[in-house]
Amino acid sequence: MASIKLAGENAIIIYFGCHATSELAGEIAFYTQQLLGSLGDLIIDVVPSYTSLMISYRLNLIQYHDFCRHVEQVLSSSTFAPSDLKSTLIEIPVYYGLDTGLDLSELLDDKGLSLEDFITIHSAKTYLVYAIGFSPAFAFLGKVDDRINSTRLARPRIKIPAGSIGIADDQTAVYPIASSGGWNIVGRTPIDLSLNNPENIKRFSVGDNVKFVPISQQEYVSLGGGL
């Protein structure tokens, strides 16, 4: 049963559970869609996380108790079923090379895998967007195959190139911009996911699915990727 808590002058947090799971991510995505569809005129922004959803609303149009009542009505009038979730499949080309996968060689040695095996394992799955991180284009994706599950780096890098594909524990992600970080870097996409492209603001949503598509070094360069 979801619980609603005050989160500020014009914001609430809806808690749907305690532990991140693919089922819970789908449920949060579903109710986010339901709330936006029913109360979109009253909502300023929604911020889904692993177990909750924060909503900021227009205080000039509705007061806290009335907004909570409307939210409760929407939640109680809909029952989540995975088949009801409107999800987008996003394909991201990736060059898995030792020149772009900064931690790939060490990871292959640690896991006892060939490069071909790793590429097959990482690209075989369709990953669910669990949450959105420090940027609207940084999507936390899960779960990776246990064979390539990798702990974060003991010493994070000061700068990771934009487009880098990383693995941390049982999740994978794409760094949309050059930044510091402690994820194991296993490849890079030539796609610009930075906010220089306004379309990236809405590229990922919780509940979407992401598929990594392996490409060659030549294809990567031809698509604008840098080495």
TAURGI-V554202 format. One record per residue. N is the residue number from 0. RES is the residue in three letters. PHI is phi in degrees with one decimal (NA if undefined). D_FIRST is the distance of its C-alpha to the first C-alpha in whole Angstrom. Layout:
N RES PHI D_FIRST
N RES PHI D_FIRST
//
This chain:
0 MET NA 0
1 ALA -71.0 4
2 SER -124.1 7
3 ILE -110.4 10
4 LYS -127.5 13
5 LEU -67.5 17
6 ALA -129.9 19
7 GLY 151.2 22
8 GLU -58.1 24
9 ASN -136.6 23
10 ALA -146.1 20
11 ILE -131.8 16
12 ILE -121.8 14
13 ILE -104.6 10
14 TYR -95.7 9
15 PHE -103.1 7
16 GLY -176.9 8
17 CYS -113.6 11
18 HIS -128.8 14
19 ALA -70.4 15
20 THR -140.7 16
21 SER -64.8 17
22 GLU -65.8 14
23 LEU -68.3 12
24 ALA -61.0 15
25 GLY -65.4 15
26 GLU -64.3 12
27 ILE -63.2 12
28 ALA -62.4 16
29 PHE -62.0 15
30 TYR -72.1 13
31 THR -61.2 15
32 GLN -63.3 18
33 GLN -64.3 16
34 LEU -67.7 16
35 LEU -65.9 20
36 GLY -68.9 21
37 SER -92.5 20
38 LEU -122.5 20
39 GLY -55.9 23
40 ASP -68.9 25
41 LEU -98.2 23
42 ILE -96.7 22
43 ILE -88.6 25
44 ASP -158.4 23
45 VAL -127.3 20
46 VAL -132.1 19
47 PRO -74.8 17
48 SER -131.6 17
49 TYR -62.2 16
50 THR -129.6 12
51 SER -146.1 12
52 LEU -138.0 14
53 MET -97.5 16
54 ILE -126.8 18
55 SER -102.8 21
56 TYR -130.1 22
57 ARG -84.4 25
58 LEU -66.2 26
59 ASN -75.2 29
60 LEU -107.9 27
61 ILE -154.7 24
62 GLN -92.5 23
63 TYR -52.5 20
64 HIS -63.8 19
65 ASP -67.9 20
66 PHE -65.2 18
67 CYS -60.0 15
68 ARG -63.1 15
69 HIS -63.6 16
70 VAL -61.7 13
71 GLU -60.7 11
72 GLN -63.9 13
73 VAL -65.1 13
74 LEU -63.6 10
75 SER -78.8 10
76 SER -89.1 13
77 SER -128.4 13
78 THR -115.0 11
79 PHE -71.9 12
80 ALA -135.9 15
81 PRO -50.7 17
82 SER -69.1 20
83 ASP -85.8 19
84 LEU -75.3 19
85 LYS -87.2 22
86 SER -121.6 23
87 THR -103.3 27
88 LEU -94.4 29
89 ILE -113.2 31
90 GLU -100.2 34
91 ILE -124.9 36
92 PRO -71.1 39
93 VAL -136.0 40
94 TYR -97.5 43
95 TYR -91.7 43
96 GLY -120.9 46
97 LEU -67.8 47
98 ASP -85.3 48
99 THR -109.4 45
100 GLY -87.2 43
101 LEU -60.0 43
102 ASP -114.2 42
103 LEU -65.7 42
104 SER -60.3 45
105 GLU -65.7 44
106 LEU -65.5 41
107 LEU -62.5 43
108 ASP -63.7 45
109 ASP -64.8 42
110 LYS -93.2 40
111 GLY 66.7 44
112 LEU -116.7 43
113 SER -82.2 46
114 LEU -59.9 45
115 GLU -62.5 45
116 ASP -63.4 42
117 PHE -61.6 40
118 ILE -58.7 40
119 THR -61.5 39
120 ILE -66.3 36
121 HIS -69.8 35
122 SER -91.5 35
123 ALA -73.4 34
124 LYS -86.0 31
125 THR -102.4 29
126 TYR -99.8 26
127 LEU -87.7 23
128 VAL -76.6 22
129 TYR -83.5 20
130 ALA -161.7 20
131 ILE -110.3 23
132 GLY -95.6 25
133 PHE -67.7 28
134 SER -134.1 30
135 PRO -58.4 28
136 ALA -105.2 30
137 PHE -100.4 29
138 ALA -105.1 26
139 PHE -83.9 25
140 LEU -115.8 25
141 GLY -154.8 24
142 LYS -106.4 25
143 VAL -77.5 29
144 ASP -59.6 30
145 ASP -57.1 31
146 ARG -69.8 35
147 ILE -122.7 34
148 ASN -59.5 32
149 SER -138.9 33
150 THR -68.3 33
151 ARG -61.9 33
152 LEU -64.4 37
153 ALA -64.4 38
154 ARG -124.2 40
155 PRO -58.8 38
156 ARG -77.4 41
157 ILE -72.4 42
158 LYS -142.7 42
159 ILE -111.9 40
160 PRO -60.6 42
161 ALA -58.6 40
162 GLY 88.6 38
163 SER -67.1 38
164 ILE -99.6 36
165 GLY -123.8 34
166 ILE -128.7 32
167 ALA -140.1 30
168 ASP 58.2 29
169 ASP -102.1 27
170 GLN -120.8 27
171 THR -133.7 29
172 ALA -165.1 30
173 VAL -116.5 33
174 TYR -78.4 34
175 PRO -72.9 35
176 ILE -136.3 38
177 ALA -66.0 40
178 SER -161.7 38
179 SER -79.0 38
180 GLY 170.6 36
181 GLY -117.3 35
182 TRP -79.7 34
183 ASN -76.5 37
184 ILE -88.3 38
185 VAL -120.3 39
186 GLY 174.3 40
187 ARG -153.1 40
188 THR -105.1 40
189 PRO -80.7 42
190 ILE -71.9 40
191 ASP -81.1 40
192 LEU -104.7 36
193 SER -71.9 37
194 LEU -79.7 36
195 ASN -62.3 40
196 ASN -99.6 39
197 PRO -56.8 36
198 GLU -65.1 35
199 ASN -71.3 33
200 ILE -60.0 31
201 LYS -114.7 29
202 ARG -65.3 30
203 PHE -113.2 27
204 SER -135.3 23
205 VAL -57.2 20
206 GLY 101.6 20
207 ASP -70.1 23
208 ASN -118.9 26
209 VAL -123.9 29
210 LYS -123.3 32
211 PHE -89.9 35
212 VAL -113.7 38
213 PRO -64.2 41
214 ILE -132.2 44
215 SER -80.4 48
216 GLN -60.2 49
217 GLN -62.2 51
218 GLU -64.5 48
219 TYR -59.2 47
220 VAL -66.6 50
221 SER -64.4 50
222 LEU -89.1 47
223 GLY 102.1 48
224 GLY -72.7 46
225 GLY -105.3 48
226 LEU -111.6 49
//
